[in-house]
């Protein structure tokens, strides 16, 4: 079936959009604001947006252990701090892809650096828009199966923890959780009741895991 087979309504006025100019307004270490001048049905309009700076892509990886547990992070995210929320967010390992690195390499690296697991069974499952009305950022979602916790990485992390604080995103991590898949809904509900926000990309990754990998026999 094609997408047209599911259509229930058509805009009676065809939409013709052409970008005529994209201008950087301000740029910082990681982000830049942009003004996009475009014509919509010959009428000139302006769209304000945010783009990444000095990065080719963003990846996020859902780690699944050999015994079927889902590994998640609890982090502090400053934009989420307000009167109703203290900034605590349940999320997955994620990072910017450095120029010259592959997305698969970045997924494996962040799996080790953020949650101290390693996997040789990493799968790309989807590319999603981060917030399509605000940014052109797209995120590659990976699922890492048969993850094994690496004691050497844990010991290394303990030794250098004081050195990396203040020098990267690692300082934002509060806790690392290992949750049986059958209990994931209860865990996320409890996190919400405790005032945490949920990274919506978790739902996307869990759906792919359920549909494609949950019942696959372990190969490692």
Phi and psi in degrees as GROMACS dihedral restraints (atoms count N, CA, C in turn):
[ dihedral_restraints ]
;  ai    aj    ak    al  type     phi  dphi    fc
    3     4     5     6     1  -101.0    20    10
    4     5     6     7     1   164.9    20    10
    6     7     8     9     1   -59.0    20    10
    7     8     9    10     1   -32.0    20    10
    9    10    11    12     1   -62.9    20    10
   10    11    12    13     1   -24.0    20    10
   12    13    14    15     1   -69.2    20    10
   13    14    15    16     1   -16.9    20    10
   15    16    17    18     1  -104.0    20    10
   16    17    18    19     1    -0.5    20    10
   18    19    20    21     1   -71.6    20    10
   19    20    21    22     1   135.8    20    10
   21    22    23    24     1  -118.7    20    10
   22    23    24    25     1    -4.4    20    10
   24    25    26    27     1  -160.0    20    10
   25    26    27    28     1   144.3    20    10
   27    28    29    30     1  -123.6    20    10
   28    29    30    31     1   135.4    20    10
   30    31    32    33     1   -64.7    20    10
   31    32    33    34     1   123.2    20    10
   33    34    35    36     1   -66.7    20    10
   34    35    36    37     1   -19.1    20    10
   36    37    38    39     1  -106.2    20    10
   37    38    39    40     1   109.1    20    10
   39    40    41    42     1   -56.7    20    10
   40    41    42    43     1   141.2    20    10
   42    43    44    45     1  -104.0    20    10
   43    44    45    46     1   121.2    20    10
   45    46    47    48     1  -119.9    20    10
   46    47    48    49     1   111.0    20    10
   48    49    50    51     1  -118.5    20    10
   49    50    51    52     1   131.0    20    10
   51    52    53    54     1  -135.0    20    10
   52    53    54    55     1   124.8    20    10
   54    55    56    57     1   -79.4    20    10
   55    56    57    58     1   129.2    20    10
   57    58    59    60     1  -106.7    20    10
   58    59    60    61     1   -23.2    20    10
   60    61    62    63     1  -160.8    20    10
   61    62    63    64     1   141.9    20    10
   63    64    65    66     1  -130.2    20    10
   64    65    66    67     1   117.7    20    10
   66    67    68    69     1  -120.1    20    10
   67    68    69    70     1   129.7    20    10
   69    70    71    72     1   -73.4    20    10
   70    71    72    73     1   125.3    20    10
   72    73    74    75     1   -92.0    20    10
   73    74    75    76     1   -48.7    20    10
   75    76    77    78     1  -154.6    20    10
   76    77    78    79     1   147.3    20    10
   78    79    80    81     1  -137.3    20    10
   79    80    81    82     1   145.9    20    10
   81    82    83    84     1  -123.8    20    10
   82    83    84    85     1  -157.3    20    10
   84    85    86    87     1   -66.9    20    10
   85    86    87    88     1   -43.1    20    10
   87    88    89    90     1  -114.5    20    10
   88    89    90    91     1   -23.5    20    10
   90    91    92    93     1  -129.7    20    10
   91    92    93    94     1   160.2    20    10
   93    94    95    96     1  -142.2    20    10
   94    95    96    97     1   141.7    20    10
   96    97    98    99     1   -92.5    20    10
   97    98    99   100     1   144.6    20    10
   99   100   101   102     1  -134.4    20    10
  100   101   102   103     1   149.2    20    10
  102   103   104   105     1  -111.7    20    10
  103   104   105   106     1   120.7    20    10
  105   106   107   108     1  -106.5    20    10
  106   107   108   109     1   118.8    20    10
  108   109   110   111     1   -96.3    20    10
  109   110   111   112     1   125.2    20    10
  111   112   113   114     1  -142.5    20    10
  112   113   114   115     1   162.2    20    10
  114   115   116   117     1  -110.8    20    10
  115   116   117   118     1   127.3    20    10
  117   118   119   120     1  -114.0    20    10
  118   119   120   121     1   110.1    20    10
  120   121   122   123     1    50.6    20    10
  121   122   123   124     1    46.1    20    10
  123   124   125   126     1    73.6    20    10
  124   125   126   127     1    -0.3    20    10
  126   127   128   129     1   -97.9    20    10
  127   128   129   130     1   125.8    20    10
  129   130   131   132     1   -76.9    20    10
  130   131   132   133     1   134.2    20    10
  132   133   134   135     1  -138.0    20    10
  133   134   135   136     1   169.5    20    10
  135   136   137   138     1  -127.9    20    10
  136   137   138   139     1   136.2    20    10
  138   139   140   141     1  -120.4    20    10
  139   140   141   142     1   132.4    20    10
  141   142   143   144     1   -97.9    20    10
  142   143   144   145     1   135.0    20    10
  144   145   146   147     1  -149.2    20    10
  145   146   147   148     1   170.4    20    10
  147   148   149   150     1  -122.9    20    10
  148   149   150   151     1   139.2    20    10
  150   151   152   153     1  -127.4    20    10
  151   152   153   154     1   157.3    20    10
  153   154   155   156     1   -73.0    20    10
  154   155   156   157     1   157.2    20    10
  156   157   158   159     1  -125.7    20    10
  157   158   159   160     1   133.6    20    10
  159   160   161   162     1    59.0    20    10
  160   161   162   163     1    40.7    20    10
  162   163   164   165     1  -153.1    20    10
  163   164   165   166     1   141.4    20    10
  165   166   167   168     1   -86.2    20    10
  166   167   168   169     1   -27.9    20    10
  168   169   170   171     1  -166.0    20    10
  169   170   171   172     1   172.3    20    10
  171   172   173   174     1  -125.7    20    10
  172   173   174   175     1   139.6    20    10
  174   175   176   177     1  -123.3    20    10
  175   176   177   178     1   155.2    20    10
  177   178   179   180     1  -141.6    20    10
  178   179   180   181     1   142.3    20    10
  180   181   182   183     1  -130.7    20    10
  181   182   183   184     1   133.0    20    10
  183   184   185   186     1   -96.5    20    10
  184   185   186   187     1   112.0    20    10
  186   187   188   189     1   -84.8    20    10
  187   188   189   190     1   134.3    20    10
  189   190   191   192     1  -125.4    20    10
  190   191   192   193     1   123.5    20    10
  192   193   194   195     1   -76.2    20    10
  193   194   195   196     1   171.0    20    10
  195   196   197   198     1   -62.0    20    10
  196   197   198   199     1   -28.8    20    10
  198   199   200   201     1   -96.1    20    10
  199   200   201   202     1    14.2    20    10
  201   202   203   204     1    87.3    20    10
  202   203   204   205     1    15.5    20    10
  204   205   206   207     1   -85.8    20    10
  205   206   207   208     1   146.0    20    10
  207   208   209   210     1   -95.8    20    10
  208   209   210   211     1   130.0    20    10
  210   211   212   213     1   -97.9    20    10
  211   212   213   214     1   123.5    20    10
  213   214   215   216     1  -130.5    20    10
  214   215   216   217     1   159.5    20    10
  216   217   218   219     1  -110.4    20    10
  217   218   219   220     1   149.1    20    10
  219   220   221   222     1  -112.0    20    10
  220   221   222   223     1   121.7    20    10
  222   223   224   225     1  -128.2    20    10
  223   224   225   226     1   162.0    20    10
  225   226   227   228     1   -97.8    20    10
  226   227   228   229     1   125.3    20    10
  228   229   230   231     1  -123.4    20    10
  229   230   231   232     1   114.7    20    10
  231   232   233   234     1   -55.4    20    10
  232   233   234   235     1   -42.5    20    10
  234   235   236   237     1   -60.4    20    10
  235   236   237   238     1   -20.4    20    10
  237   238   239   240     1   -89.8    20    10
  238   239   240   241     1     2.0    20    10
  240   241   242   243     1   -84.3    20    10
  241   242   243   244     1   121.1    20    10
  243   244   245   246     1  -155.9    20    10
  244   245   246   247     1  -169.0    20    10
  246   247   248   249     1   -65.9    20    10
  247   248   249   250     1   -26.6    20    10
  249   250   251   252     1   -94.4    20    10
  250   251   252   253     1   -19.1    20    10
  252   253   254   255     1  -140.4    20    10
  253   254   255   256     1   136.9    20    10
  255   256   257   258     1   -90.8    20    10
  256   257   258   259     1    15.1    20    10
  258   259   260   261     1    92.8    20    10
  259   260   261   262     1    -0.1    20    10
  261   262   263   264     1   -75.7    20    10
  262   263   264   265     1   129.3    20    10
  264   265   266   267     1  -134.1    20    10
  265   266   267   268     1   136.5    20    10
  267   268   269   270     1   -89.9    20    10
  268   269   270   271     1   125.7    20    10
  270   271   272   273     1  -145.1    20    10
  271   272   273   274     1  -174.0    20    10
  273   274   275   276     1  -120.3    20    10
  274   275   276   277     1   160.6    20    10
  276   277   278   279     1   -56.2    20    10
  277   278   279   280     1   134.9    20    10
  279   280   281   282     1  -155.0    20    10
  280   281   282   283     1   153.7    20    10
  282   283   284   285     1  -166.7    20    10
  283   284   285   286     1   166.1    20    10
  285   286   287   288     1   -78.9    20    10
  286   287   288   289     1   143.9    20    10
  288   289   290   291     1   -85.8    20    10
  289   290   291   292     1   117.4    20    10
  291   292   293   294     1   -67.8    20    10
  292   293   294   295     1   146.9    20    10
  294   295   296   297     1   -58.6    20    10
  295   296   297   298     1   126.5    20    10
  297   298   299   300     1   100.5    20    10
  298   299   300   301     1   -20.5    20    10
  300   301   302   303     1   -89.5    20    10
  301   302   303   304     1   152.5    20    10
  303   304   305   306     1   -86.0    20    10
  304   305   306   307     1   160.9    20    10
  306   307   308   309     1   -69.3    20    10
  307   308   309   310     1   -36.6    20    10
  309   310   311   312     1   -64.1    20    10
  310   311   312   313     1   -42.0    20    10
  312   313   314   315     1   -62.2    20    10
  313   314   315   316     1   -43.5    20    10
  315   316   317   318     1   -63.8    20    10
  316   317   318   319     1   -39.9    20    10
  318   319   320   321     1   -60.9    20    10
  319   320   321   322     1   -44.8    20    10
  321   322   323   324     1   -67.2    20    10
  322   323   324   325     1   -40.0    20    10
  324   325   326   327     1   -64.1    20    10
  325   326   327   328     1   -44.9    20    10
  327   328   329   330     1   -69.1    20    10
  328   329   330   331     1   -31.7    20    10
  330   331   332   333     1   -58.5    20    10
  331   332   333   334     1   -41.7    20    10
  333   334   335   336     1   -75.4    20    10
  334   335   336   337     1   -45.2    20    10
  336   337   338   339     1   -74.2    20    10
  337   338   339   340     1   -31.0    20    10
  339   340   341   342     1   -96.1    20    10
  340   341   342   343     1   -36.5    20    10
  342   343   344   345     1  -124.6    20    10
  343   344   345   346     1     3.1    20    10
  345   346   347   348     1    67.1    20    10
  346   347   348   349     1    31.6    20    10
  348   349   350   351     1  -117.2    20    10
  349   350   351   352     1   157.6    20    10
  351   352   353   354     1  -130.9    20    10
  352   353   354   355     1   153.2    20    10
  354   355   356   357     1  -153.0    20    10
  355   356   357   358     1   141.4    20    10
  357   358   359   360     1  -106.9    20    10
  358   359   360   361     1    14.9    20    10
  360   361   362   363     1  -129.1    20    10
  361   362   363   364     1    61.9    20    10
  363   364   365   366     1  -104.6    20    10
  364   365   366   367     1   131.8    20    10
  366   367   368   369     1  -125.6    20    10
  367   368   369   370     1   131.6    20    10
  369   370   371   372     1   -75.1    20    10
  370   371   372   373     1   135.2    20    10
  372   373   374   375     1  -125.3    20    10
  373   374   375   376     1   -25.3    20    10
  375   376   377   378     1  -169.3    20    10
  376   377   378   379     1   158.7    20    10
  378   379   380   381     1  -123.3    20    10
  379   380   381   382     1   128.3    20    10
  381   382   383   384     1  -127.1    20    10
  382   383   384   385     1   152.7    20    10
  384   385   386   387     1   -79.2    20    10
  385   386   387   388     1   133.4    20    10
  387   388   389   390     1   -69.0    20    10
  388   389   390   391     1   -54.2    20    10
  390   391   392   393     1  -158.8    20    10
  391   392   393   394     1    89.9    20    10
  393   394   395   396     1   -63.0    20    10
  394   395   396   397     1   -18.3    20    10
  396   397   398   399     1   -89.1    20    10
  397   398   399   400     1   -11.9    20    10
  399   400   401   402     1  -115.8    20    10
  400   401   402   403     1   -31.9    20    10
  402   403   404   405     1  -144.4    20    10
  403   404   405   406     1   155.8    20    10
  405   406   407   408     1   -90.1    20    10
  406   407   408   409     1     7.5    20    10
  408   409   410   411     1   -64.1    20    10
  409   410   411   412     1   132.8    20    10
  411   412   413   414     1  -119.5    20    10
  412   413   414   415     1   147.1    20    10
  414   415   416   417     1  -122.9    20    10
  415   416   417   418     1   126.5    20    10
  417   418   419   420     1   -84.1    20    10
  418   419   420   421     1   126.2    20    10
  420   421   422   423     1   -98.5    20    10
  421   422   423   424     1   129.0    20    10
  423   424   425   426     1  -119.2    20    10
  424   425   426   427     1   153.3    20    10
  426   427   428   429     1  -120.9    20    10
  427   428   429   430     1   126.4    20    10
  429   430   431   432     1  -105.8    20    10
  430   431   432   433     1   111.6    20    10
  432   433   434   435     1   -93.6    20    10
  433   434   435   436     1   161.3    20    10
  435   436   437   438     1    54.0    20    10
  436   437   438   439     1    41.3    20    10
  438   439   440   441     1   -69.4    20    10
  439   440   441   442     1   140.0    20    10
  441   442   443   444     1  -121.6    20    10
  442   443   444   445     1   131.1    20    10
  444   445   446   447     1   -74.3    20    10
  445   446   447   448     1   135.9    20    10
  447   448   449   450     1  -107.0    20    10
  448   449   450   451     1   110.6    20    10
  450   451   452   453     1   -63.1    20    10
  451   452   453   454     1   -34.1    20    10
  453   454   455   456     1   -63.5    20    10
  454   455   456   457     1   -38.1    20    10
  456   457   458   459     1   -67.8    20    10
  457   458   459   460     1   -40.3    20    10
  459   460   461   462     1   -61.0    20    10
  460   461   462   463     1   -45.9    20    10
  462   463   464   465     1   -64.5    20    10
  463   464   465   466     1   -41.7    20    10
  465   466   467   468     1   -61.6    20    10
  466   467   468   469     1   -41.7    20    10
  468   469   470   471     1   -62.8    20    10
  469   470   471   472     1   -40.4    20    10
  471   472   473   474     1   -62.4    20    10
  472   473   474   475     1   -39.6    20    10
  474   475   476   477     1   -70.0    20    10
  475   476   477   478     1   -35.0    20    10
  477   478   479   480     1  -105.2    20    10
  478   479   480   481     1     4.4    20    10
  480   481   482   483     1   -53.2    20    10
  481   482   483   484     1   -46.7    20    10
  483   484   485   486     1   -64.2    20    10
  484   485   486   487     1   -28.4    20    10
  486   487   488   489     1   -75.4    20    10
  487   488   489   490     1   -35.4    20    10
  489   490   491   492     1   -87.3    20    10
  490   491   492   493     1   -15.4    20    10
  492   493   494   495     1   -60.1    20    10
  493   494   495   496     1   129.2    20    10
  495   496   497   498     1    88.7    20    10
  496   497   498   499     1    -1.7    20    10
  498   499   500   501     1  -120.8    20    10
  499   500   501   502     1    13.5    20    10
  501   502   503   504     1   177.8    20    10
  502   503   504   505     1  -174.6    20    10
  504   505   506   507     1   -74.2    20    10
  505   506   507   508     1   -14.1    20    10
  507   508   509   510     1   -59.4    20    10
  508   509   510   511     1   -28.0    20    10
  510   511   512   513     1   -67.7    20    10
  511   512   513   514     1   -14.6    20    10
  513   514   515   516     1   -82.1    20    10
  514   515   516   517     1   -16.7    20    10
  516   517   518   519     1   -75.3    20    10
  517   518   519   520     1   127.2    20    10
  519   520   521   522     1   -95.9    20    10
  520   521   522   523     1   -51.4    20    10
  522   523   524   525     1  -145.7    20    10
  523   524   525   526     1   158.3    20    10
  525   526   527   528     1  -120.4    20    10
  526   527   528   529     1   130.6    20    10
  528   529   530   531     1  -114.9    20    10
  529   530   531   532     1   144.8    20    10
  531   532   533   534     1  -119.2    20    10
  532   533   534   535     1   110.0    20    10
  534   535   536   537     1  -119.4    20    10
  535   536   537   538     1   124.6    20    10
  537   538   539   540     1   -55.6    20    10
  538   539   540   541     1   138.3    20    10
  540   541   542   543     1   -55.5    20    10
  541   542   543   544     1   -38.3    20    10
  543   544   545   546     1   -65.3    20    10
  544   545   546   547     1   -16.9    20    10
  546   547   548   549     1  -107.8    20    10
  547   548   549   550     1     6.3    20    10
  549   550   551   552     1   -64.7    20    10
  550   551   552   553     1   -38.4    20    10
  552   553   554   555     1   -64.7    20    10
  553   554   555   556     1   -43.0    20    10
  555   556   557   558     1   -64.2    20    10
  556   557   558   559     1   -39.4    20    10
  558   559   560   561     1   -62.0    20    10
  559   560   561   562     1   -47.1    20    10
  561   562   563   564     1   -66.9    20    10
  562   563   564   565     1   -35.2    20    10
  564   565   566   567     1   -66.7    20    10
  565   566   567   568     1   -42.0    20    10
  567   568   569   570     1   -64.6    20    10
  568   569   570   571     1   -40.1    20    10
  570   571   572   573     1   -60.8    20    10
  571   572   573   574     1   -40.8    20    10
  573   574   575   576     1   -63.8    20    10
  574   575   576   577     1   -42.4    20    10
  576   577   578   579     1   -65.8    20    10
  577   578   579   580     1   -24.8    20    10
  579   580   581   582     1   -87.9    20    10
  580   581   582   583     1     7.2    20    10
  582   583   584   585     1    93.7    20    10
  583   584   585   586     1     8.9    20    10
  585   586   587   588     1   -88.5    20    10
  586   587   588   589     1   150.4    20    10
  588   589   590   591     1   -95.0    20    10
  589   590   591   592     1   154.4    20    10
  591   592   593   594     1  -109.1    20    10
  592   593   594   595     1   130.5    20    10
  594   595   596   597     1   -68.0    20    10
  595   596   597   598     1   119.0    20    10
  597   598   599   600     1   -64.6    20    10
  598   599   600   601     1   -19.9    20    10
  600   601   602   603     1   -66.7    20    10
  601   602   603   604     1   -19.5    20    10
  603   604   605   606     1   -60.1    20    10
  604   605   606   607     1   -42.4    20    10
  606   607   608   609     1   -61.2    20    10
  607   608   609   610     1   -40.5    20    10
  609   610   611   612     1   -62.3    20    10
  610   611   612   613     1   -47.3    20    10
  612   613   614   615     1   -65.4    20    10
  613   614   615   616     1   -41.1    20    10
  615   616   617   618     1   -64.8    20    10
  616   617   618   619     1   -37.3    20    10
  618   619   620   621     1   -62.9    20    10
  619   620   621   622     1   -43.0    20    10
  621   622   623   624     1   -66.9    20    10
  622   623   624   625     1   -38.3    20    10
  624   625   626   627     1   -62.7    20    10
  625   626   627   628     1   -44.9    20    10
  627   628   629   630     1   -61.4    20    10
  628   629   630   631     1   -43.0    20    10
  630   631   632   633     1   -79.0    20    10
  631   632   633   634     1   -30.5    20    10
  633   634   635   636     1  -114.5    20    10
  634   635   636   637     1   -29.0    20    10
  636   637   638   639     1  -126.2    20    10
  637   638   639   640     1   -20.8    20    10
  639   640   641   642     1   -56.8    20    10
  640   641   642   643     1   -39.0    20    10
  642   643   644   645     1  -100.8    20    10
  643   644   645   646     1    10.6    20    10
  645   646   647   648     1   -78.2    20    10
  646   647   648   649     1   134.2    20    10
  648   649   650   651     1   -66.6    20    10
  649   650   651   652     1   137.0    20    10
  651   652   653   654     1   -61.9    20    10
  652   653   654   655     1   140.3    20    10
  654   655   656   657     1  -110.0    20    10
  655   656   657   658     1    -8.3    20    10
